[in-house]
Amino acid sequence: MDEIKSFTMENCVISLWVFKATRNRAFSVPLSDNLMNEFKVIKNNCLKEIKESVAYDSGAALAKDAMMMIDGDIDQWNYILQLITAPVEKRHVRSISGLQNNLAYVVVFSSNGKKLYGVKKTSSQLGSKKAKNFFDTLFDGEKLDVAENLVFGISRYFDFFYLDEKFYILDRANFESILGYKDHYKKNFVELLADVNFHSRIDNLPVLQNYVGDNAIQLGRMSAIKEKKKYEDQVYWDSFLNLNLSEGWGINVTDTGKIIISEDKVKDVVSILLGHRVKSLCDREISDASGLMQIKR
């Protein structure tokens, strides 16, 4: 986290690219000095309230003063990098239409031989009450500048940064959307359903499949279950079986310790497989929670 916070804005060269997902193309947008300075302010403001970093977790919520981190070998991002390293003079936006219908924009901060990338999903909320989080820019055919009338909305936030082959994520949902994580989640869910270790713990899988469906949030949770592999941890599983009885959770289990998923308990099973069912040390209350951070002893 210190690396990205300490990335210097002094003598920083800034460029902007817009990415069109439907055409798999990226275009460079010339900037005024005024707008370059705005991007420097946005970068610093995004990070000044961040106090901690946690490992990326597709099933977890993210606190406002935290960011997630993950290594940067993601196919969609590698492809975007290839697009925005093309010769700039061949990829200039030439008209206002080139600024419309984009998936995201990428701001490249270049300083002392290093590059920091700030990425923001293009908003569909322009013109609404949420526009207070945006300021107006104008493209005059040569460069993009701050303007009074909205033509292309620049957010006052970034969804994630990329530096030295690492992602620093401020908005997990937008990060996953921009980089096409839903397809990745679907693949992980298929692999989870085919995992013999998972089969040895779970019965009546069609109920789970119907519950997940094509929902991106639920697919993300299945991906997190696959990554955490708590179903392979015998100590964890024995603890679950004991608590299911002592706390009266009512989850049906076979004589061999295999969960029989039912429609009324599938949500509970997912929470347990994620490791999100917790008991408060203060009042002994049990609840389901995401975004858990382990406390150092």
Disulfide bonds with the S-S distance in Angstrom:
none
